[in-house]
Amino acid sequence: MPFDVDQTLMSDVTAAVKAAGLILRDRHTSHARGVSLDGIVDEIHANDRAVLDVLREPLLRARQGSLWSEDELAGGALPPGEWWVVDPAEGNINHVHGMDDWAVTATLVRDNQPVLTVVHLPLTGDTYTALAGGGARLNDRPLTVSAKTDLGAALTGTGQAKPGEDEHTFRRIGDSVTAMLVNGLVVRVSVPATMQLIHVAAGRTDAFWQFSDVRSGLVAGALLVAEAGGTVTDLAGEPWSTASGDFLAAAPGIHAAALKVLAPIA
């Protein structure tokens, strides 16, 4: 049964995310901003502040009783209830370096499961939406994951969740890329996660995995992929939630094969 929401909530969330996207689009440049690490971080924080100022209040007002998850780099389970998990500039590092792979995302999470999401790409005007039990869409077109059944023909992807991960995580990423290069066709290593997961949901790529539990990069894509017919688990093959420590979203025809390759990497 679809999540108990009317079209008004989806429309309100979409409008808020698109309004925030206009601000981020106006801040975008074709050149990199910031040379030192401090300068880059300052630009990232400035983007966040500019977008959150117009995003937080409309979302909280649109869903009475909902709560706000403040730290976009946080992971792990949320307390019971409905929470907005938002990334005001998903792919912020790309934005401040003058690249195009970034978006604004807002996801309503109920008891650690995403139930509604909007991902807006201001440079193209594309908007991805999904509702638990109600399917996933790109603008007005339903999304469907890839029909591939051969991992050897699969285009897959991964990436780091945030700067400063521990060395063990970086080594797992490297080992997993090697393993998937041996068993798959091509591996894309890039950030942010959401920009790869929209491709999985749309059937353009076949799988994405991550050794991390950063919520804001995964909740939107997890719902989009699941509602487009994909399989979303942790790397033990258990159903994924925000409490999970790692992540795999894949077309159902290759999920088991991808899991077999990735699960032994510890």
Sequence and secondary structure as in RCSB ss.txt:
>XXXX:A:sequence
MPFDVDQTLMSDVTAAVKAAGLILRDRHTSHARGVSLDGIVDEIHANDRAVLDVLREPLLRARQGSLWSEDELAG
GALPPGEWWVVDPAEGNINHVHGMDDWAVTATLVRDNQPVLTVVHLPLTGDTYTALAGGGARLNDRPLTVSAKTD
LGAALTGTGQAKPGEDEHTFRRIGDSVTAMLVNGLVVRVSVPATMQLIHVAAGRTDAFWQFSDVRSGLVAGALLV
AEAGGTVTDLAGEPWSTASGDFLAAAPGIHAAALKVLAPIA
>XXXX:A:secstr
   S  HHHHHHHHHHHHHHHHHHHHH  SS   SSHHHHHHHHHHHHHHHHHHHHHHHHHHSTT EE   TT B
S   SSEEEEEEEEETHHHHHTT S  EEEEEEEETTEEEEEEEEETTTTEEEEEETTTEEEETTEE        
GGG EEEE  SSTT  HHHHHHHHHHHHHHHHHSSEEEE S HHHHHHHHHTTSS EEEES  BGGGTHHHHHHH
HHTT EEE TTSSB  TT SSEEEE HHHHHHHHHHHTT  
